[in-house]
C-alpha cells in the first residue's frame, strides 16, 4: 500500500477554535490528489460522464489533481462518509492498485464502516457549490490568501504548505471549506473577513457568485421536486392487464429484468447482465443509448423503472446519479417544437414555481448531470420531420452535454444519431423471468405458480409467444383466474382470446340485458377498426385522440365499454397556449390512447382483413405506405383473422427485403391447413428457408412448424439453411438441437441442407451434421459455408446410407473444395495458383475455402509456392501451431509451404509474445524457405531464435529505414550488412511511429500511454 502524504500537525495560537470538523477528510483529499495522474483523471472523468468543457478545464488547470478532487467532492463522488462511486470507477477503469490505496486511506481518515452498506449522500447543492468554489479560487490573490490565513489564525506550517502548492488558491479554498469558513448554505465568515481586510470589491464579487449558487440551488430543488411528483404518477399506476383497475401497481412491484444485449464496437451483440449496465458498457463513449426491442418486450416498463430508481434514489442503481431526469413519452409530443414546451406541458404542475427561463438555464448548465428519456420513438408523430427538437438532440446538435436514453421498436431506429450513440437490444423473458413475475406480481402460492407455469409449458407455441413480456404478463394474470386456458396455436389466437377475456370480465358484472348490448359492441367495432387503421397508416402516426371527439364518433356507451375494460385509456394533460401567462393559459384536456400500441394494431388489422379482398386500392395504398416490419402485427393479425387476406399479404411481403422470414410468421398465423395455406406453404419452401441464431424463439418455432408441415404433406423444401444455430445432434430423438434449445427433427423433404458456421469445425460437430442429414431422407447435398472442415475423418464413422444415397458434401459457395465421403478426405477441385492470398477484405467463406485448399495441398504434399496474409493476421494460437485470422478462422501449419508473407495493418507493433509465437509457427512449417514480416514494428530481442531452419527471415517496416534479415539471432541490413544496434532500433521506432501516426494502432498506443 502506498504511504499517505505526511501531514505536519502544527498548533496555532493559544485558544484557537476550529469552526468545522477535524481535518481528516482534508488529509484524505490531499493524499488522493498525489496519486491522480492525468491518465487516471481523464479516465475517471469519462467514467463519471463529465461534460467536455469541464474535462478541458481540469486538464488545463495548474494543479489538475487538486481540481479533480474538488470536482469529485462537488459532484458527490467522494464524501466524508462514502467514497464508493470513486472506488467503483477506479475498479471499472482497471486501476486496482490505486483503488486499494484509496480504500486503505478511507479506513484511516474517514468515518466509514466497511461492514455497513453506505447509501450515497445526494445533495442538490454539490454541483453549484463546486462551481462557486472554483470561481472563488480565481478571485483569491496571493496576498489575499496570506491575509485571510492570518485573520483565520491558520498555523504557520499550514500557510507555508498553501504558499508552496501548485495552486495555492484552490488549496486555500479547500481549507476554508474544511474549517467552516465557507459552506454550501453560508459564507458569512469569509465575507466578514474580506470586509475586515477592506477588500470590499472582492467581497461583493464573491457574494454575487454565492447568491447565484443559492439561486440555482433553490430553483433546481423546486424543479426536481415537481418532476418527481409528476414521475410518481407515471410509475405508480401500472396496469399489468387492462381491466385490472381496482389494483394499480408501482413499477418496482412488477418489474422483472428482461434479457438484454449490447452492441460492441465490432457490431457484435454481447449479453448484458442487468439494466444497471446500460451506460457503463459504453465505457463513457456513448452519451446516447437506443434501447430497441420487438413489440411488447418491455421497453416502456424498463424506462419507468429507471424513473423509479431516480425518484427514490435507489442506491445500487446508476440511474439515481443524475441531478435531473426528464421523462417524455414521444407519443404525446406531436407538434411540440421545443423541449421546454414539452416539459411545461407534460411535467410541470399548474401552479409550478419554476419559470420557463429557469428551466432553460438549468438544462443549459453543463455542471448539472441530466438524463433525458425519450420513450416510444416508434409512436412519435413527428419522426419523419427532420428538424424537431428530438432529432436535434439525437444528432447532438443541441444539449450535447446531457445523457439521452431512447426506447423504440427494432424496426424503427432513428435514421441519424450522433457519433456517441450506443445500442441495447431487449430479448424478452426466459423461463426464470416468467416464474419470477408470477411469484412477484400474481401469486405467492407455490402450487398455483406451478399450475400456471405447467399450463404454459405444455403448449410450446404459447410458451414461445410469452417470450414477449407483455404477452407473458397478460397470460399470467388471466391464467390465474381461468382454470383451463384456451389452446393457443398462434399470436392471433392468443390476442383474440385475451380480448374475449376483457369483454367477458365486463359482461360478468352486468344484467342479462346489458350483457347483450355489451356483446353487440364486442362483435361490432368497425368505427374503432377504421380509426386505428387510419391513425397508423396516415402521413404521421397519430394514436392520441381527444375524449370528446371519440365520444361523438362512437357514442357514449361504446366509448364507456372500451374505457371500462381498459382497451382505451384516458389521460389528463395540460393544454397550455404559448405566449400567455401561466396562470391564465393553463387548461386541462383528456387525451385517449390504446392500452398498448399492439391493441391499436389489432383493430387496424381487423379493418384490413375485412377489406383486403374487396378493396384492392386500399390494400395497395396500405402496402406502399406501411413497411411490414414497422407494423408487423397488423399484417400478422390480418393473416390470422382472414385466410383469404393472408394469401395476398404473404405474396406481397415476399417481395420485400428479407421478406421470406416475415412471410413464415404470417403463414403460421393461419391455424387451419386449408388449400390456401398449403399453396402458400409450397411457395415459401420453394426458395431458401432460414433458421438463424439471432431469430427469436417464436420465429424459429414457426419455421420448424412450417418444415414439419411440409414434411407431412411431402412438399419439397428446396434448401434449408442453418445459420450459426447448431448446438448438437440428439441421438435419442434423432433431431438437431438448436442453440435456442429448440429441437429440429429430420425433415424428410429437404432437398439441400446448408450449414453456416464460423471458425474451424471439429470432427465431432461435423459428424453430428452428417447424422442429421441421415434423418433427412430426400437430402442429396449438404454444403458448409464460413468454416474450415477437417482434412480427413475416419471412414468407419461415416454412415453407409449417405454413400448409398450419393450425398454430395461441398465446402463454401465457390465449390473449389468437396468432401469425399467414400475416402473420408477433403478434395480440391482446382489447382492452387503460385501466389495464394488471404485478404482481410475477403469474405469469411472465401477465406475458409482458401485455407481448405491449402490444407489439402499440404496433406497431399503438393508444394505451396507462396502464401500472402494481407491484413488478415490477428494472432498465434497458444501452441504455436496455427495462425489466427481476424475472421476467427485458423490457418494450421502447412508442411509443404515454401514462402510466407505477413502484411500487417499499417502501424501495428508486434509484441514479444506474438513474435515468439510467429517464429514458433514458422519452425513447424518445414521446409519453409523464406518468411517476411511487412509494415509492422517488431520487438527488440537481445537474442532472436537461431535454429529456425529457415534460410531467410526478412523484416520490412516500410518506413524508409531499410529492410532487415535475421542472421545468427540478430537483425542486419539487407543492403549494408550492418547489425541493428539498440540505438539504431530506437531511432527506427521513432521513425516508424512518426510515419504511421495517423493509424488506429498508433492512436490506440498513444491513448494507452495517456
JOBEL-V921313 format. One record per backbone hydrogen bond with DSSP energy under -1.0 kcal/mol. NH is the residue of the N-H (numbers start at 0). CO is the residue of the C=O. If there is no record, write none. Layout:
# JOBEL-V921313
NH:CO + NH:CO
This chain:
# JOBEL-V921313
15:12 + 26:22 + 27:23 + 28:24 + 29:25 + 30:26 + 31:27 + 32:28 + 34:31 + 36:34 + 40:36 + 41:37 + 42:38 + 43:39 + 44:40 + 45:41 + 46:42 + 47:43 + 49:44 + 54:50 + 55:51 + 56:52 + 57:53 + 58:54 + 59:55 + 60:57 + 66:62 + 67:63 + 68:64 + 69:65 + 70:66 + 71:67 + 72:68 + 73:69 + 74:70 + 75:72 + 76:71 + 77:71 + 78:81 + 81:78 + 85:76 + 86:82 + 87:83 + 88:84 + 89:85 + 90:86 + 91:87 + 92:88 + 93:90 + 94:89 + 95:93 + 98:94 + 99:95 + 100:96 + 101:97 + 102:98 + 103:99 + 104:100 + 105:101 + 106:102 + 107:103 + 108:104 + 109:105 + 110:79 + 111:109 + 115:112 + 125:122 + 128:124 + 129:125 + 130:126 + 131:127 + 132:128 + 133:129 + 134:130 + 135:131 + 136:132 + 137:133 + 138:135 + 144:140 + 145:141 + 146:142 + 147:143 + 148:144 + 149:145 + 150:146 + 151:147 + 153:148 + 158:154 + 159:155 + 160:156 + 161:157 + 162:158 + 163:159 + 170:166 + 171:167 + 172:168 + 173:169 + 174:170 + 175:171 + 176:172 + 177:173 + 178:174 + 179:176 + 180:175 + 181:175 + 182:185 + 189:180 + 190:186 + 191:187 + 192:188 + 193:189 + 194:190 + 195:191 + 196:192 + 197:194 + 198:193 + 202:198 + 203:199 + 204:200 + 205:201 + 206:202 + 207:203 + 208:204 + 209:205 + 210:206 + 211:207 + 212:208 + 213:209 + 214:210 + 215:211 + 216:212 + 217:213 + 218:214 + 219:215 + 220:216 + 221:217 + 222:218 + 223:219 + 224:220 + 225:221 + 226:222 + 227:223 + 228:224 + 229:225 + 230:226 + 231:227 + 232:228 + 234:230 + 235:231 + 237:248 + 243:240 + 244:242 + 248:237 + 250:234 + 252:249 + 253:250 + 254:250 + 258:427 + 260:424 + 261:269 + 262:422 + 263:267 + 266:263 + 269:261 + 271:259 + 276:273 + 277:274 + 280:276 + 282:279 + 284:281 + 286:419 + 287:419 + 288:403 + 289:421 + 290:405 + 291:423 + 292:407 + 296:293 + 301:297 + 302:298 + 303:299 + 304:300 + 305:301 + 306:302 + 307:303 + 308:304 + 309:305 + 310:306 + 311:307 + 313:308 + 316:313 + 319:316 + 320:317 + 322:368 + 323:368 + 325:370 + 327:372 + 329:374 + 331:328 + 332:329 + 335:332 + 341:337 + 342:338 + 343:339 + 344:340 + 345:341 + 346:342 + 347:342 + 351:348 + 358:354 + 359:355 + 360:356 + 361:357 + 362:358 + 363:359 + 367:364 + 370:323 + 371:402 + 372:325 + 373:404 + 374:327 + 376:406 + 378:375 + 379:376 + 382:379 + 384:381 + 391:387 + 392:388 + 393:389 + 394:390 + 395:392 + 396:391 + 401:398 + 402:369 + 403:286 + 404:371 + 405:288 + 406:373 + 407:290 + 409:292 + 411:408 + 417:393 + 421:287 + 423:289 + 424:260 + 425:291 + 426:258 + 428:466 + 433:429 + 434:430 + 435:431 + 436:432 + 437:433 + 438:434 + 439:435 + 440:436 + 441:437 + 442:437 + 448:444 + 449:445 + 450:446 + 451:447 + 452:448 + 453:449 + 454:450 + 455:451 + 456:452 + 457:453 + 458:455 + 462:458 + 463:459 + 464:460 + 465:461 + 466:463 + 467:464 + 469:295 + 471:467 + 472:468 + 473:469 + 474:470 + 475:471 + 476:472 + 477:473 + 478:474 + 479:475 + 481:477 + 487:485 + 493:489 + 494:490 + 495:491 + 496:492 + 497:493 + 498:494 + 499:495 + 500:496 + 501:497 + 502:498 + 503:499 + 504:500 + 505:501 + 506:502 + 507:503 + 508:505 + 509:506 + 514:510 + 515:511 + 516:512 + 517:513 + 518:514 + 519:515 + 520:516 + 521:517 + 522:518 + 523:519 + 528:524 + 529:525 + 530:526 + 531:527 + 532:528 + 533:529 + 534:530 + 535:531 + 536:532 + 541:534 + 544:591 + 546:589 + 549:545 + 550:546 + 551:547 + 552:548 + 553:549 + 554:550 + 558:554 + 559:555 + 560:556 + 561:557 + 562:558 + 563:559 + 564:560 + 567:561 + 568:592 + 570:590 + 572:588 + 574:586 + 584:580 + 585:581 + 588:572 + 590:570 + 591:544 + 592:568 + 594:566 + 598:595 + 599:595 + 600:596 + 601:597 + 602:598 + 603:599 + 604:600 + 605:601 + 606:602 + 607:603 + 608:604 + 609:605 + 610:606 + 611:607 + 614:610 + 618:614 + 619:615 + 620:616 + 621:617 + 622:618 + 623:619 + 624:620 + 625:621 + 629:626 + 630:626 + 633:630 + 634:630 + 635:631 + 636:632 + 637:633 + 638:634 + 639:635 + 640:636 + 641:637 + 645:641 + 646:642 + 648:644 + 649:645 + 650:646 + 651:647 + 652:648 + 653:649 + 654:651 + 655:652 + 658:655 + 662:658 + 663:659 + 664:660 + 665:661 + 666:662 + 667:663 + 668:665 + 669:666 + 673:671 + 677:673 + 678:674 + 679:675 + 680:676 + 681:677 + 682:678 + 683:679 + 684:680 + 686:683 + 688:718 + 690:720 + 692:722 + 694:691 + 699:695 + 700:696 + 701:697 + 702:698 + 703:699 + 704:700 + 705:701 + 706:702 + 707:703 + 708:704 + 709:705 + 710:706 + 711:707 + 712:708 + 714:709 + 716:748 + 717:684 + 719:751 + 720:688 + 721:753 + 722:690 + 723:755 + 726:736 + 727:736 + 729:734 + 733:729 + 734:729 + 735:743 + 736:727 + 737:741 + 738:724 + 740:737 + 743:735 + 749:746 + 750:716 + 752:780 + 753:719 + 754:782 + 755:721 + 756:784 + 760:787 + 765:761 + 766:762 + 767:763 + 768:764 + 769:765 + 770:766 + 771:767 + 772:768 + 773:769 + 775:772 + 776:774 + 777:747 + 778:775 + 779:750 + 781:807 + 782:752 + 783:809 + 784:754 + 787:758 + 792:823 + 796:793 + 797:794 + 801:798 + 803:799 + 804:800 + 805:802 + 806:801 + 807:779 + 809:781 + 810:816 + 811:783 + 814:811 + 817:826 + 818:808 + 819:824 + 823:819 + 824:819 + 825:790 + 826:817 + 828:815 + 835:865 + 837:867 + 839:869 + 841:838 + 846:842 + 847:843 + 848:844 + 849:845 + 850:846 + 851:847 + 852:848 + 853:849 + 854:850 + 855:851 + 856:852 + 857:853 + 858:854 + 859:855 + 860:857 + 861:856 + 863:895 + 865:833 + 866:898 + 867:835 + 868:900 + 869:837 + 870:868 + 870:902 + 873:883 + 874:883 + 876:881 + 879:876 + 882:890 + 883:874 + 884:888 + 885:871 + 887:884 + 890:882 + 892:880 + 896:893 + 897:863 + 899:929 + 900:866 + 901:931 + 902:868 + 903:933 + 907:904 + 909:936 + 914:910 + 915:911 + 916:912 + 917:913 + 918:914 + 919:915 + 920:916 + 921:917 + 922:918 + 924:921 + 927:924 + 928:897 + 929:897 + 930:951 + 931:899 + 932:953 + 933:901 + 934:955 + 936:907 + 943:968 + 951:928 + 953:930 + 954:963 + 955:932 + 963:954 + 964:971 + 965:952 + 966:969 + 969:966 + 971:964 + 972:977 + 973:962 + 976:972 + 979:970 + 984:980 + 985:981 + 986:982 + 987:983 + 988:984 + 989:985 + 990:986 + 991:987 + 992:988 + 993:989 + 994:990 + 995:991 + 996:993 + 998:995 + 1002:998 + 1003:999 + 1004:1000 + 1005:1001 + 1006:1002 + 1007:1003 + 1008:1004 + 1009:1005
